[in-house]
Amino acid sequence: MDYFEVEGGHSLRGEITPQGAKNEALQILCATLLTPSPVTISNIPDIVDVNHLIDILRDMGVKVQPQAPGTYTFCAAEIDVNYVASELFWQKARRLRGSIMLVGPMLARFGQAFISKPGGDKIGRRRLDTHFWGMQQLGATFEYEQGIYKVSAPGRLKGTYMLLDEASVTGTANIVMAASLAQGTTTIYNAACEPYIQQLCGMLNRMGAKISGIGSNLLTIEGVDALQGTRHRMLSDMIEVGSFIGMAAMTQSELTIKNANVSQLGLIPETFRRMGVKLEIRGDDIYVPQQDLCEIETFIDGSILTVSDHTWPGLTPDLLSVILVLATQCKGAVLIHQKMFESRLFFVDKLIDMGAKIILCDPHRATVIGLERQVPLRGISMTSPDIRAGVALLIAAMSAEGTSRIYNIEQIDRGYQHIEHRLNALGAHIQRLR
């Protein structure tokens, strides 16, 4: 198994361009199943999770033609519906949580879908109720037996009104894709409105769908009989953008993040500013100057700052791990409140071993007392538990005194494209060893 050996204490300098958005890619690739016509997608990230989904689509019968680096044309004219009901498909789908979004397109176009209980990060309970409840509202039947979900629609799906119990991004995407080919009008209230959902809806409209309310939490989908092909380009990955901001501040580096899609970042820049990070918006780029020390703000009454995740346009939960690591060397203290997943903060024991001052209050909250760079973190050996904690530990190791080893880096590879090569080009010292 590969691991990273990281020599800490090296600052970065230069420009870096974020990869295409992982979470958008998983939705958009599944949407290619909605039409037999070719769909060309560009800025696809070369990462484990996305490549695994492309392999699944190939196995289902989708013709995948590379056009250029990061650009592929997908044609789902001939889908092997029987393969989707096979043990081999279930085994492959089980390795990827994003495989759940195959259900909506398959159900809408072919009348049935099978999926095994999907995997992904071990960050606590991640229920799928919203996905299947939404399909049932559209007229589908749902069965679960021995780890396999079967969803069927005896006739064409029927549009309806639904109020989601949570603003699930993947749940909203799945329902929107299914409703785009349903009979009649579907109204989804409390829909997720993240940029990735906006991108999906925009692509579907170019394919001939009729979706209104894009960017709000009230979506209206008028079902159509068929969808056509189109071209689509992924946004830059906002999680990489935030990771690079935190990395620059933590390693006292000067970094320019190119093509950051600034208008789609929500509270990400402002949250880092509240952590004391200086940054400048230059067109669609973000410039982070070299900074010796970041000072965390307090609330107006002087109480400790709380940074928590929230639905869009609030702070994405995927960046709380990075912000927590940054806080370890800031001046001041912060309460990190991870609302969505109860196991995502459990990686803090590694940071404590590195010398950080962190109090894990409960599975959802951690208080970080900044060391003000008076005491550097020290290099240790550690294991990455999930994608986002993995890159947070990489940032910690890059700023630490001495050498660190990070194991289970397959988790990092699932979400970050050729990360060691890109960072080494800026001055990092990261080796992939076996």
NORBEL-V123468 format. One record per pair of residues at least 24 apart in sequence whose C-alpha atoms are under 10 Angstrom apart, sorted by the first residue. I is the first residue (numbers start at 1). GAP is how many residues later the second one is. If there is no record, write none. Layout:
# NORBEL-V123468
i:gap
I:GAP
I:GAP
This chain:
# NORBEL-V123468
i:gap
1:406
1:407
1:408
1:409
1:432
1:433
2:404
2:405
2:406
2:407
2:408
2:429
2:430
2:431
2:432
3:379
3:380
3:381
3:402
3:403
3:404
3:405
3:406
3:407
3:428
3:429
3:430
3:431
4:377
4:390
4:393
4:400
4:401
4:402
4:403
4:404
4:405
4:416
4:425
4:426
4:427
4:428
4:429
4:430
5:374
5:376
5:389
5:392
5:393
5:398
5:399
5:400
5:401
5:402
5:424
5:425
5:426
5:427
5:428
6:373
6:374
6:375
6:388
6:389
6:390
6:391
6:392
6:393
6:394
6:396
6:397
6:398
6:399
6:400
6:414
6:422
6:423
6:424
6:425
6:426
7:372
7:390
7:391
7:392
7:393
7:394
7:395
7:396
7:397
7:398
7:421
7:422
7:423
7:424
8:243
8:369
8:370
8:371
8:386
8:387
8:388
8:389
8:390
8:391
8:392
8:393
8:394
8:395
8:396
8:420
8:421
8:422
9:242
9:243
9:367
9:368
9:388
9:389
9:390
9:391
9:392
9:393
9:394
9:419
9:420
10:241
10:242
10:243
10:388
10:389
10:390
10:391
10:416
10:417
10:418
10:419
11:236
11:237
11:238
11:239
11:240
11:241
11:242
11:243
11:244
11:279
11:387
11:388
11:415
11:416
11:417
11:418
12:235
12:236
12:239
12:240
12:241
12:242
12:243
12:278
12:386
12:411
12:412
12:413
12:414
12:415
12:416
12:417
13:235
13:239
13:240
13:241
13:242
13:243
13:276
13:277
13:410
13:412
13:413
13:414
13:415
14:239
14:240
14:241
14:242
14:243
14:273
14:409
14:411
14:412
14:413
15:239
15:240
15:241
15:242
15:243
15:270
15:271
15:272
15:407
15:410
15:411
16:225
16:228
16:239
16:240
16:241
16:242
16:243
16:244
16:269
16:406
16:407
16:409
16:410
17:219
17:220
17:223
17:224
17:227
17:239
17:240
17:241
17:242
17:243
17:268
17:405
18:27
18:217
18:218
18:219
18:220
18:221
18:222
18:223
18:224
18:225
18:226
18:239
18:240
18:241
18:242
18:243
18:398
18:399
19:24
19:25
19:26
19:27
19:28
19:51
19:215
19:216
19:217
19:218
19:219
19:220
19:221
19:222
19:240
19:241
19:396
19:397
19:398
19:399
20:24
20:25
20:26
20:27
20:50
20:213
20:214
20:215
20:216
20:217
20:218
20:220
20:396
20:397
21:24
21:175
21:213
21:214
21:215
21:216
21:217
21:218
21:219
21:394
21:395
22:24
22:25
22:27
22:28
22:174
22:212
22:213
22:214
22:215
22:216
22:217
22:218
22:392
22:393
22:394
22:395
23:26
23:27
23:75
23:146
23:147
23:173
23:174
23:211
23:214
23:215
23:216
23:392
24:146
24:149
24:170
24:171
24:172
24:173
24:174
24:175
24:176
24:210
24:211
24:212
24:213
25:24
25:25
25:28
25:73
25:171
25:175
25:208
25:209
25:210
25:212
26:24
26:25
26:27
26:28
26:70
26:71
26:72
26:73
26:74
26:75
26:76
26:144
26:170
27:71
27:72
27:73
27:74
27:75
27:142
27:143
27:146
27:147
27:150
27:169
27:170
27:172
27:173
28:73
28:145
28:149
28:168
28:169
28:171
28:172
28:173
28:175
28:176
28:204
28:205
28:206
29:24
29:25
29:28
29:45
29:72
29:73
29:171
30:24
30:27
30:68
30:69
30:70
30:71
30:72
30:73
30:74
30:75
30:76
30:143
30:144
30:147
31:70
31:71
31:73
31:74
31:75
31:142
31:143
31:145
31:146
31:147
31:169
31:172
31:173
32:25
32:30
32:41
32:42
32:43
32:44
32:70
32:73
32:172
32:195
32:196
32:197
32:198
33:24
33:27
33:29
33:41
33:42
33:43
33:44
33:45
33:46
33:69
33:71
33:72
33:73
33:75
33:76
33:77
33:144
34:41
34:42
34:43
34:68
34:70
34:71
34:72
34:73
34:74
34:75
34:76
34:143
34:144
34:146
34:147
34:170
34:173
34:192
34:193
34:194
34:195
35:39
35:40
35:41
35:42
35:70
35:74
35:172
35:191
35:192
35:193
35:194
35:195
36:26
36:38
36:39
36:40
36:41
36:42
36:43
36:73
36:190
36:191
36:192
36:193
37:37
37:38
37:39
37:40
37:170
37:190
37:191
37:192
37:193
38:24
38:25
38:26
38:27
38:34
38:35
38:36
38:37
38:38
38:39
38:190
38:191
38:192
38:193
39:25
39:33
39:34
39:35
39:36
39:37
39:164
39:168
39:189
39:190
39:191
39:192
39:193
40:24
40:25
40:26
40:27
40:31
40:32
40:33
40:34
40:35
40:189
40:190
40:191
40:192
40:193
41:25
41:26
41:29
41:30
41:31
41:32
41:33
41:189
41:190
41:191
41:192
41:193
42:25
42:26
42:27
42:28
42:29
42:30
42:31
42:189
42:190
42:191
42:192
42:193
43:25
43:26
43:27
43:28
43:29
43:189
43:190
43:191
43:192
43:193
44:25
44:26
44:27
44:28
44:189
44:190
44:191
44:192
45:24
45:25
45:26
45:189
45:191
45:192
45:370
45:371
45:372
45:373
46:24
46:367
46:368
46:369
46:370
46:371
46:372
47:365
47:366
47:367
47:368
47:369
47:370
47:371
47:372
48:48
48:362
48:363
48:364
48:365
48:366
48:367
48:368
48:369
49:46
49:47
49:48
49:49
49:50
49:71
49:362
49:364
49:365
49:366
49:367
50:46
50:48
50:364
50:365
51:363
52:40
52:41
52:43
52:44
52:47
52:362
53:39
53:40
53:42
53:43
53:44
53:45
53:46
53:49
55:37
56:28
56:33
56:36
56:37
56:43
57:45
59:24
59:25
59:29
59:30
59:33
60:24
60:29
70:163
70:164
71:161
71:162
73:156
73:157
73:158
74:155
75:154
79:27
79:31
81:25
81:29
81:30
81:31
81:32
81:33
82:32
83:31
84:28
84:29
84:30
84:31
85:27
85:28
85:29
85:30
85:31
85:63
85:65
86:28
86:29
87:28
87:29
87:61
89:25
89:26
89:27
90:24
90:25
90:26
90:27
90:28
90:57
90:58
90:59
91:24
91:25
91:26
91:27
92:24
92:26
93:24
93:25
93:26
94:24
94:25
94:26
94:53
94:54
95:24
95:25
95:26
96:24
96:25
96:318
97:24
97:29
97:73
98:72
100:28
100:31
100:32
100:49
100:70
100:71
100:74
101:30
101:69
101:70
101:71
101:72
101:73
101:74
101:76
101:77
102:72
102:75
102:76
103:28
103:29
103:32
103:46
103:47
103:48
103:49
103:71
103:72
103:74
103:75
104:27
104:28
104:30
104:31
104:47
104:67
104:69
104:70
104:71
104:72
104:73
104:74
104:75
104:76
104:77
105:69
105:70
105:71
105:72
105:73
105:74
105:75
105:76
106:45
106:46
106:71
106:72
107:28
107:33
107:44
107:45
107:46
107:49
107:50
107:70
107:71
107:72
107:74
107:75
108:27
108:30
108:32
108:44
108:45
108:47
108:48
108:49
108:67
108:69
108:70
108:71
108:72
108:73
108:74
109:47
109:48
109:68
109:69
109:72
109:73
109:116
109:117
110:42
110:43
110:46
111:29
111:40
111:41
111:42
111:43
111:44
111:45
111:46
112:28
112:29
112:30
112:38
112:39
112:40
112:41
112:42
113:29
113:36
113:37
113:38
113:39
113:40
114:29
114:30
114:34
114:35
114:36
114:37
114:38
115:29
115:32
115:33
115:34
115:35
115:36
116:28
116:29
116:30
116:31
116:32
116:33
116:34
117:27
117:29
117:30
117:31
117:32
118:29
118:30
120:266
120:267
120:291
120:294
121:222
121:223
121:264
121:265
121:266
121:267
121:290
121:293
122:219
122:221
122:222
122:263
122:264
122:265
123:217
123:218
123:219
123:220
123:221
123:222
123:223
123:262
123:263
123:264
123:266
124:216
124:217
124:218
124:219
124:220
124:239
125:215
125:216
125:217
125:218
126:214
126:215
126:216
128:40
128:42
128:43
129:36
129:37
129:42
130:34
130:35
130:36
130:37
130:38
130:40
130:41
130:42
130:44
130:45
131:33
131:37
131:39
131:40
131:41
131:42
131:43
131:44
132:39
132:42
132:43
133:29
133:31
133:32
133:38
133:42
134:26
134:27
134:28
134:29
134:30
134:37
134:38
134:40
134:41
134:42
134:44
134:45
134:54
135:36
135:39
135:40
135:43
135:44
137:24
137:25
137:38
137:49
138:24
138:37
138:40
138:41
138:44
138:45
138:48
139:43
156:25
156:26
156:27
157:24
157:25
157:26
157:27
157:66
158:24
158:25
158:26
158:27
158:28
158:65
159:24
159:25
159:26
159:27
159:28
159:61
159:62
159:63
159:64
160:24
160:25
160:26
160:27
160:28
160:60
160:61
161:24
161:25
161:26
161:27
161:28
161:59
162:24
162:25
162:26
162:27
162:28
162:29
163:24
163:25
163:26
163:27
163:28
163:55
164:24
164:25
164:26
164:27
164:28
165:24
165:25
165:26
166:24
166:25
166:26
166:145
167:24
167:25
167:26
167:27
167:50
167:144
167:145
168:24
168:25
168:26
168:143
169:24
169:25
169:26
169:27
169:28
169:142
169:143
170:26
170:27
172:25
172:45
172:47
173:24
173:25
173:27
173:28
176:24
176:25
176:28
176:35
176:43
176:44
176:45
176:47
177:24
177:27
177:32
177:44
178:43
178:45
179:30
179:32
179:41
179:42
179:43
179:44
179:45
180:24
180:25
180:28
180:29
180:30
180:31
180:40
180:41
180:42
180:43
180:44
180:45
180:46
180:47
181:28
181:29
181:40
181:41
181:42
181:43
181:44
181:45
181:46
182:39
182:40
182:41
182:42
182:43
182:44
183:39
183:40
183:41
183:42
184:37
184:38
184:39
184:40
185:25
185:26
185:35
185:36
185:37
185:38
185:39
186:25
186:33
186:34
186:35
186:36
186:37
187:24
187:25
187:26
187:31
187:32
187:33
187:34
187:35
188:25
188:29
188:30
188:31
188:32
188:33
189:27
189:28
189:29
189:30
189:31
190:26
190:27
190:28
190:29
191:24
191:25
191:26
191:27
191:28
192:24
192:25
192:26
192:27
192:119
192:120
192:121
193:24
193:25
193:26
193:118
193:119
193:120
194:70
194:71
194:72
194:117
194:118
194:119
194:120
194:122
195:40
195:43
195:68
195:69
195:70
195:71
195:117
195:118
196:38
196:39
196:41
196:68
199:33
199:34
199:35
199:36
200:32
200:34
202:30
203:26
203:27
203:28
203:29
203:30
204:24
204:25
204:26
204:28
205:25
206:24
206:25
206:26
207:24
215:97
216:96
217:95
235:24
235:25
235:26
235:29
236:24
236:25
236:26
236:28
236:29
237:24
237:27
237:28
237:178
237:179
238:24
238:26
238:27
238:28
238:30
238:78
238:80
238:81
239:26
239:29
239:77
239:78
239:79
239:80
239:83
239:149
239:176
239:177
240:78
240:79
240:148
240:151
240:175
240:176
240:177
241:24
241:27
241:28
241:44
241:45
241:78
242:26
242:27
242:29
242:30
242:74
242:76
242:77
242:78
242:80
242:81
243:75
243:76
243:77
243:78
243:79
243:80
243:145
243:148
243:149
243:152
244:42
244:44
244:78
244:151
244:179
245:24
245:27
245:32
245:33
245:34
245:41
245:42
245:43
245:77
245:78
245:81
246:26
246:29
246:31
246:42
246:73
246:76
246:77
246:78
246:79
246:80
246:81
246:146
246:149
247:41
247:75
247:76
247:78
247:79
247:144
247:145
247:147
247:148
247:149
247:151
247:152
248:29
248:39
248:40
248:41
248:42
248:43
248:78
248:147
248:151
249:26
249:27
249:28
249:29
249:30
249:39
249:40
249:41
249:42
249:43
249:44
249:45
249:77
249:80
249:81
249:146
249:150
250:27
250:40
250:41
250:42
250:43
250:44
250:72
250:73
250:75
250:76
250:77
250:78
250:79
250:80
250:123
250:145
250:146
250:148
250:149
250:150
251:39
251:40
251:41
251:75
251:78
251:144
251:145
251:146
251:147
251:148
251:149
251:177
252:36
252:37
252:38
252:39
252:40
252:41
252:42
252:147
253:35
253:36
253:37
253:38
253:39
253:173
253:174
254:33
254:34
254:35
254:36
254:37
254:172
255:24
255:31
255:32
255:33
255:34
255:35
255:171
256:24
256:25
256:26
256:29
256:30
256:31
256:32
256:33
257:24
257:25
257:27
257:28
257:29
257:30
257:31
258:24
258:25
258:26
258:27
258:28
258:29
259:24
259:25
259:26
259:27
260:24
260:25
260:26
261:24
261:25
262:24
264:48
264:49
265:47
265:48
265:49
265:50
265:51
266:46
266:47
266:48
266:49
266:50
267:43
267:45
267:46
267:47
267:48
267:49
268:45
268:46
268:47
268:48
268:51
269:46
270:45
271:36
271:37
271:43
271:44
271:52
272:24
272:51
272:54
273:24
274:24
274:25
274:31
274:33
275:30
275:32
275:48
275:49
275:51
275:52
275:55
275:56
275:57
275:58
275:59
276:50
276:51
276:54
276:55
276:56
277:49
277:53
292:38
292:80
292:81
293:36
293:37
293:38
293:79
293:80
294:32
294:33
294:35
294:36
294:37
294:38
294:76
294:78
294:79
295:32
295:34
295:35
295:36
295:37
295:38
295:75
295:77
296:31
296:34
296:35
296:36
296:37
296:38
296:74
297:34
297:35
297:36
297:37
298:34
298:35
298:36
303:30
303:31
304:28
304:29
304:30
304:31
304:63
305:27
305:28
305:29
305:30
305:31
305:62
306:27
306:28
306:29
306:30
306:31
306:59
306:60
306:61
307:27
307:28
307:29
307:30
307:31
307:58
308:27
308:28
308:29
308:30
308:31
308:32
308:56
308:57
309:27
309:28
309:29
309:30
309:31
310:28
310:29
310:30
311:29
317:24
317:27
317:71
318:26
318:69
318:70
318:71
319:69
319:70
319:72
319:73
320:24
320:25
320:68
320:69
320:72
321:24
321:26
321:27
321:67
321:68
321:69
321:70
321:71
321:72
322:66
322:67
322:68
322:69
322:70
322:71
322:72
322:73
322:74
323:69
324:24
324:27
324:34
324:42
324:43
324:44
324:46
324:65
324:68
325:26
325:31
325:33
325:43
325:45
325:64
325:67
325:68
325:69
325:70
325:71
326:42
326:44
326:66
326:69
326:70
326:73
327:29
327:30
327:31
327:40
327:41
327:42
327:43
327:44
327:45
328:24
328:27
328:28
328:29
328:30
328:39
328:40
328:41
328:42
328:43
328:44
328:45
328:48
328:49
328:68
329:27
329:28
329:39
329:40
329:41
329:42
329:43
329:44
329:45
329:46
329:47
329:48
329:67
329:70
330:38
330:39
330:40
330:41
330:42
330:43
330:44
331:38
331:39
331:40
331:41
331:42
331:43
332:36
332:37
332:38
332:39
332:40
333:24
333:25
333:34
333:35
333:36
333:37
333:38
334:24
334:32
334:33
334:34
334:35
334:36
335:24
335:25
335:26
335:30
335:31
335:32
335:33
335:34
336:24
336:25
336:28
336:29
336:30
336:31
336:32
337:24
337:25
337:26
337:27
337:28
337:29
337:30
338:25
338:26
338:27
338:28
339:24
339:25
339:26
340:24
343:42
344:41
344:42
344:44
344:45
345:44
346:39
346:43
347:35
347:36
347:37
347:38
347:39
347:42
347:43
347:45
347:46
348:41
348:45
349:33
350:30
350:31
350:32
350:33
350:34
350:43
350:46
351:26
351:27
351:28
351:29
351:31
351:41
351:42
351:45
351:46
352:25
353:24
353:25
353:26
353:27
353:28
353:29
354:24
354:25
354:26
354:27
354:28
354:42
354:43
354:46
354:47
354:50
355:24
355:45
356:40
375:25
375:26
376:24
376:25
376:26
377:24
377:25
378:24
378:25
378:26
379:24
379:25
379:26
380:24
380:25
380:26
381:24
381:25
381:26
382:24
382:25
382:26
383:24
383:25
383:26
383:28
384:24
384:25
384:26
384:27
384:28
385:24
385:25
385:26
385:27
386:24
386:25
386:26
386:28
386:29
387:24
387:25
387:26
387:27
387:28
387:29
388:24
388:26
388:27
388:28
390:25
391:24
391:25
391:28
394:26
394:36
397:33
398:30
398:31
398:32
399:29
403:26
403:27
404:26
405:25
405:26
405:27
405:28
406:26
407:26
407:27
